[in-house]
Amino acid sequence: MFLQLKNRRIAFEPVPLLMGILNVTPDSFSDGGRFFDFRRAVDHGLELARDGAAILDVGGESTRPGSEPITTEEELRRVVPVVAALAEHFARENHSEKSSPVISVDTQKAIVAREALAAGAEMLNDVSALRFDPEMLEVVLESQTAVCLMHMQGEPRTMQIAPAYAGDDPLPEICEFLRERRDFLIRAGADPSRIVLDPGLGFGKTAAHNERLVQNIAELQRLGQPLLVGHSRKRFLDRSGNDSPSERDAATLELSLRLARSGVRILRVHNVAVHRAAFATMLLVR
Protein backbone atom coordinates (compact mmCIF):
# COMPACT_ATOMS: atom_id res chain seq x y z
CA MET A 1 0.00 0.00 0.00
CA PHE A 2 1.18 3.52 -0.74
CA LEU A 3 0.02 7.13 -0.58
CA GLN A 4 -0.14 8.86 -3.97
CA LEU A 5 0.87 12.50 -4.00
CA LYS A 6 0.74 14.75 -7.04
CA ASN A 7 4.23 13.92 -8.30
CA ARG A 8 5.44 11.02 -6.15
CA ARG A 9 4.39 8.07 -4.07
CA ILE A 10 5.10 7.52 -0.40
CA ALA A 11 5.47 3.86 0.49
CA PHE A 12 4.15 2.72 3.84
CA GLU A 13 6.65 1.05 6.13
CA PRO A 14 6.35 -1.95 8.47
CA VAL A 15 5.79 0.61 11.23
CA PRO A 16 3.60 3.73 10.91
CA LEU A 17 4.81 6.86 9.18
CA LEU A 18 5.14 9.71 11.65
CA MET A 19 3.29 12.95 11.00
CA GLY A 20 4.93 15.67 13.08
CA ILE A 21 2.56 18.28 14.49
CA LEU A 22 3.49 21.90 13.75
CA ASN A 23 0.97 24.24 15.35
CA VAL A 24 1.45 27.84 14.21
CA THR A 25 -1.10 29.08 16.74
CA PRO A 26 -1.15 31.00 20.02
CA ASP A 27 -3.74 28.69 21.59
CA SER A 28 -3.12 25.03 20.73
CA PHE A 29 -4.01 22.79 23.68
CA SER A 30 -0.53 21.23 23.81
CA ASP A 31 2.01 23.80 22.68
CA GLY A 32 0.04 26.97 22.06
CA GLY A 33 2.32 29.91 21.44
CA ARG A 34 5.62 28.01 21.39
CA PHE A 35 5.84 28.04 17.60
CA PHE A 36 3.58 30.99 16.81
CA ASP A 37 6.65 32.99 15.78
CA PHE A 38 7.55 32.39 12.12
CA ARG A 39 11.23 31.58 12.73
CA ARG A 40 10.50 29.26 15.63
CA ALA A 41 7.83 27.49 13.60
CA VAL A 42 10.21 26.86 10.69
CA ASP A 43 13.00 25.74 13.02
CA HIS A 44 10.66 23.32 14.77
CA GLY A 45 9.50 21.92 11.43
CA LEU A 46 13.13 21.27 10.47
CA GLU A 47 13.72 19.65 13.86
CA LEU A 48 10.74 17.34 13.35
CA ALA A 49 12.13 16.39 9.94
CA ARG A 50 15.56 15.62 11.42
CA ASP A 51 13.89 13.50 14.10
CA GLY A 52 12.29 11.33 11.43
CA ALA A 53 8.92 12.84 10.55
CA ALA A 54 7.80 11.60 7.14
CA ILE A 55 5.05 14.25 7.11
CA LEU A 56 4.94 17.74 8.62
CA ASP A 57 1.39 18.86 9.42
CA VAL A 58 1.24 22.66 9.50
CA GLY A 59 -1.87 24.17 11.07
CA GLY A 60 -2.77 27.77 11.82
CA GLU A 61 -6.18 27.36 13.47
CA SER A 62 -6.60 25.49 16.73
CA THR A 63 -9.25 22.76 16.74
CA ARG A 64 -8.98 22.00 20.45
CA PRO A 65 -12.28 21.58 22.30
CA GLY A 66 -13.91 24.95 22.84
CA SER A 67 -11.76 26.78 20.29
CA GLU A 68 -13.17 29.62 18.22
CA PRO A 69 -12.59 29.95 14.45
CA ILE A 70 -10.22 32.57 13.05
CA THR A 71 -10.45 34.57 9.84
CA THR A 72 -9.18 33.26 6.54
CA GLU A 73 -6.76 36.19 6.33
CA GLU A 74 -5.23 35.38 9.71
CA GLU A 75 -4.89 31.69 8.91
CA LEU A 76 -3.19 32.51 5.60
CA ARG A 77 -0.78 34.84 7.40
CA ARG A 78 0.17 32.14 9.86
CA VAL A 79 0.41 29.11 7.58
CA VAL A 80 1.56 29.98 4.07
CA PRO A 81 4.94 31.60 4.92
CA VAL A 82 5.88 28.59 7.08
CA VAL A 83 4.91 26.11 4.35
CA ALA A 84 6.86 28.10 1.76
CA ALA A 85 9.97 28.35 3.93
CA LEU A 86 9.99 24.63 4.69
CA ALA A 87 9.45 23.72 1.03
CA GLU A 88 12.22 26.07 -0.06
CA HIS A 89 14.59 24.62 2.55
CA PHE A 90 14.02 21.05 1.43
CA ALA A 91 14.51 22.04 -2.22
CA ARG A 92 17.66 24.03 -1.42
CA GLU A 93 19.16 21.18 0.59
CA ASN A 94 18.68 18.88 -2.41
CA HIS A 95 16.60 16.34 -0.57
CA SER A 96 15.63 13.53 -2.88
CA GLU A 97 11.92 13.02 -3.47
CA LYS A 98 12.19 9.83 -1.47
CA SER A 99 13.73 11.45 1.60
CA SER A 100 12.09 14.87 1.61
CA PRO A 101 9.24 15.08 4.15
CA VAL A 102 5.72 15.64 2.86
CA ILE A 103 4.32 19.00 3.93
CA SER A 104 0.66 18.75 4.92
CA VAL A 105 -1.66 21.67 5.59
CA ASP A 106 -4.19 21.24 8.39
CA THR A 107 -7.12 23.44 7.36
CA GLN A 108 -10.84 23.45 6.65
CA LYS A 109 -10.68 26.46 4.32
CA ALA A 110 -10.31 26.11 0.54
CA ILE A 111 -8.41 29.37 0.10
CA VAL A 112 -5.85 28.38 2.74
CA ALA A 113 -5.52 24.92 1.20
CA ARG A 114 -5.03 26.34 -2.29
CA GLU A 115 -2.39 28.85 -1.20
CA ALA A 116 -0.52 26.33 0.94
CA LEU A 117 -0.48 23.78 -1.89
CA ALA A 118 0.87 26.46 -4.23
CA ALA A 119 3.58 27.22 -1.66
CA GLY A 120 4.76 23.60 -1.57
CA ALA A 121 2.36 21.50 0.51
CA GLU A 122 1.51 18.08 -0.93
CA MET A 123 -1.24 16.91 1.39
CA LEU A 124 -4.44 18.27 2.89
CA ASN A 125 -5.62 17.33 6.39
CA ASP A 126 -9.24 18.47 6.80
CA VAL A 127 -10.93 17.77 10.15
CA SER A 128 -14.29 18.51 8.55
CA ALA A 129 -13.81 15.87 5.82
CA LEU A 130 -14.51 18.53 3.12
CA ARG A 131 -17.83 19.57 4.71
CA PHE A 132 -16.93 22.99 6.09
CA ASP A 133 -16.06 24.68 2.80
CA PRO A 134 -17.89 23.53 -0.36
CA GLU A 135 -15.00 24.78 -2.51
CA MET A 136 -12.57 22.34 -0.87
CA LEU A 137 -13.62 19.52 -3.21
CA GLU A 138 -12.57 21.57 -6.23
CA VAL A 139 -9.19 22.28 -4.62
CA VAL A 140 -8.60 18.58 -3.96
CA LEU A 141 -9.53 17.52 -7.49
CA GLU A 142 -7.66 20.30 -9.28
CA SER A 143 -4.46 19.90 -7.26
CA GLN A 144 -4.50 16.08 -7.20
CA THR A 145 -3.35 16.34 -3.62
CA ALA A 146 -3.46 13.57 -1.06
CA VAL A 147 -6.19 14.22 1.49
CA CYS A 148 -7.06 12.99 4.99
CA LEU A 149 -10.78 12.85 5.81
CA MET A 150 -11.53 12.92 9.54
CA HIS A 151 -14.66 12.20 11.56
CA MET A 152 -15.78 14.91 13.97
CA GLN A 153 -19.11 15.07 15.76
CA GLY A 154 -20.20 18.71 15.85
CA GLU A 155 -17.56 21.44 15.62
CA PRO A 156 -14.49 22.22 17.74
CA ARG A 157 -16.29 24.85 19.79
CA THR A 158 -18.98 22.41 20.97
CA MET A 159 -17.83 18.89 20.12
CA GLN A 160 -16.95 17.79 23.67
CA ILE A 161 -20.25 18.94 25.18
CA ALA A 162 -21.91 15.59 25.92
CA PRO A 163 -20.94 13.64 22.77
CA ALA A 164 -23.37 10.77 22.18
CA TYR A 165 -23.87 7.89 19.73
CA ALA A 166 -26.65 5.34 19.21
CA GLY A 167 -26.24 2.56 21.73
CA ASP A 168 -23.25 4.50 23.11
CA ASP A 169 -21.21 2.86 20.36
CA PRO A 170 -19.42 5.26 17.99
CA LEU A 171 -18.11 2.55 15.69
CA PRO A 172 -21.09 2.06 13.30
CA GLU A 173 -21.64 5.80 12.82
CA ILE A 174 -17.97 6.55 12.25
CA CYS A 175 -17.49 3.66 9.83
CA GLU A 176 -20.51 4.80 7.83
CA PHE A 177 -19.41 8.44 7.89
CA LEU A 178 -15.91 7.67 6.64
CA ARG A 179 -17.28 5.30 3.98
CA GLU A 180 -19.67 8.00 2.74
CA ARG A 181 -16.98 10.69 2.65
CA ARG A 182 -14.57 8.39 0.82
CA ASP A 183 -17.19 7.36 -1.72
CA PHE A 184 -18.28 10.97 -2.22
CA LEU A 185 -14.71 11.93 -3.10
CA ILE A 186 -14.16 8.95 -5.40
CA ARG A 187 -17.44 9.59 -7.25
CA ALA A 188 -16.27 13.15 -7.81
CA GLY A 189 -13.16 11.81 -9.54
CA ALA A 190 -10.51 11.42 -6.84
CA ASP A 191 -7.97 8.61 -6.99
CA PRO A 192 -8.55 6.24 -4.01
CA SER A 193 -4.79 5.96 -3.49
CA ARG A 194 -4.78 9.64 -2.47
CA ILE A 195 -7.30 9.19 0.36
CA VAL A 196 -6.48 8.65 4.04
CA LEU A 197 -9.12 8.21 6.78
CA ASP A 198 -8.97 9.36 10.41
CA PRO A 199 -11.50 8.28 13.09
CA GLY A 200 -10.94 11.56 14.93
CA LEU A 201 -10.06 10.48 18.47
CA GLY A 202 -11.07 13.24 20.87
CA PHE A 203 -13.25 15.04 18.33
CA GLY A 204 -16.75 14.64 19.74
CA LYS A 205 -15.98 11.48 21.71
CA THR A 206 -15.69 10.45 25.34
CA ALA A 207 -12.72 8.49 26.66
CA ALA A 208 -14.85 5.33 26.41
CA HIS A 209 -15.70 6.12 22.79
CA ASN A 210 -12.01 6.59 21.98
CA GLU A 211 -11.11 3.27 23.60
CA ARG A 212 -13.90 1.51 21.68
CA LEU A 213 -12.46 2.82 18.42
CA VAL A 214 -8.90 1.79 19.33
CA GLN A 215 -9.99 -1.71 20.33
CA ASN A 216 -11.87 -2.13 17.05
CA ILE A 217 -9.52 -0.38 14.67
CA ALA A 218 -9.70 -3.42 12.38
CA GLU A 219 -13.31 -2.48 11.55
CA LEU A 220 -12.11 0.84 10.19
CA GLN A 221 -9.29 -0.82 8.27
CA ARG A 222 -11.89 -2.86 6.39
CA LEU A 223 -12.79 0.36 4.56
CA GLY A 224 -9.63 -0.30 2.54
CA GLN A 225 -7.93 3.08 3.02
CA PRO A 226 -4.81 3.87 5.04
CA LEU A 227 -5.69 5.01 8.55
CA LEU A 228 -4.23 8.05 10.27
CA VAL A 229 -4.71 8.44 14.02
CA GLY A 230 -4.08 11.63 15.98
CA HIS A 231 -4.07 10.89 19.70
CA SER A 232 -0.94 12.67 20.86
CA ARG A 233 -1.19 14.30 24.31
CA LYS A 234 -4.97 14.40 24.21
CA ARG A 235 -7.03 14.73 27.37
CA PHE A 236 -8.36 11.17 27.34
CA LEU A 237 -4.76 10.01 27.94
CA ASP A 238 -4.61 11.90 31.26
CA ARG A 239 -4.03 9.21 33.88
CA SER A 240 -3.97 11.37 37.02
CA GLY A 241 -6.75 13.80 36.23
CA ASN A 242 -4.46 16.82 36.25
CA ASP A 243 -1.63 15.99 33.84
CA SER A 244 -0.42 18.76 31.58
CA PRO A 245 -0.41 17.87 27.88
CA SER A 246 3.39 17.42 27.81
CA GLU A 247 3.10 14.94 30.72
CA ARG A 248 1.01 12.63 28.53
CA ASP A 249 3.91 11.56 26.31
CA ALA A 250 4.32 8.15 27.97
CA ALA A 251 0.63 7.38 27.52
CA THR A 252 0.82 8.68 23.95
CA LEU A 253 3.68 6.33 23.11
CA GLU A 254 1.94 3.39 24.76
CA LEU A 255 -1.12 3.91 22.58
CA SER A 256 1.05 4.51 19.52
CA LEU A 257 2.63 1.10 19.95
CA ARG A 258 -0.81 -0.51 20.22
CA LEU A 259 -1.90 1.23 17.03
CA ALA A 260 1.32 0.30 15.25
CA ARG A 261 0.79 -3.37 16.07
CA SER A 262 -2.76 -3.04 14.72
CA GLY A 263 -1.55 -1.84 11.32
CA VAL A 264 -2.35 1.89 11.49
CA ARG A 265 -0.35 3.55 8.70
CA ILE A 266 0.19 7.12 9.96
CA LEU A 267 0.44 8.50 13.49
CA ARG A 268 0.13 12.25 14.10
CA VAL A 269 2.38 13.01 17.08
CA HIS A 270 4.26 15.76 18.86
CA ASN A 271 7.33 13.81 20.01
CA VAL A 272 8.69 12.34 16.80
CA ALA A 273 12.15 11.40 18.09
CA VAL A 274 10.80 9.21 20.89
CA HIS A 275 8.43 7.44 18.52
CA ARG A 276 11.13 6.84 15.93
CA ALA A 277 13.37 5.24 18.54
CA ALA A 278 10.55 3.05 19.85
CA PHE A 279 9.63 1.88 16.34
CA ALA A 280 13.27 1.05 15.57
CA THR A 281 13.22 -1.20 18.63
CA MET A 282 10.03 -2.83 17.40
CA LEU A 283 11.72 -3.68 14.10
CA LEU A 284 14.76 -5.14 15.88
CA VAL A 285 12.52 -7.32 18.03
CA ARG A 286 10.79 -8.62 14.92
MOMOFEN-V785458 format. One record per run of one state. SS is the DSSP state (2 for helix, 1 for strand, 0 for the rest). FROM is the first residue (numbers start at 1). TO is the last residue. If there is no record, write none. Layout:
BEGIN
ss | from | to
SS | FROM | TO
SS | FROM | TO
END
This chain:
BEGIN
ss | from | to
0 | 1 | 1
1 | 2 | 4
0 | 5 | 8
1 | 9 | 11
0 | 12 | 16
1 | 17 | 23
0 | 24 | 37
2 | 38 | 51
0 | 52 | 54
1 | 55 | 59
0 | 60 | 71
2 | 72 | 92
0 | 93 | 101
1 | 102 | 106
0 | 107 | 109
2 | 110 | 119
0 | 120 | 122
1 | 123 | 126
0 | 127 | 135
2 | 136 | 143
0 | 144 | 145
1 | 146 | 150
0 | 151 | 165
2 | 166 | 168
0 | 169 | 170
2 | 171 | 187
0 | 188 | 191
2 | 192 | 194
1 | 195 | 198
0 | 199 | 206
2 | 207 | 215
0 | 216 | 216
2 | 217 | 221
0 | 222 | 225
1 | 226 | 229
0 | 230 | 234
2 | 235 | 237
0 | 238 | 244
2 | 245 | 261
0 | 262 | 265
1 | 266 | 269
0 | 270 | 271
2 | 272 | 285
0 | 286 | 286
END
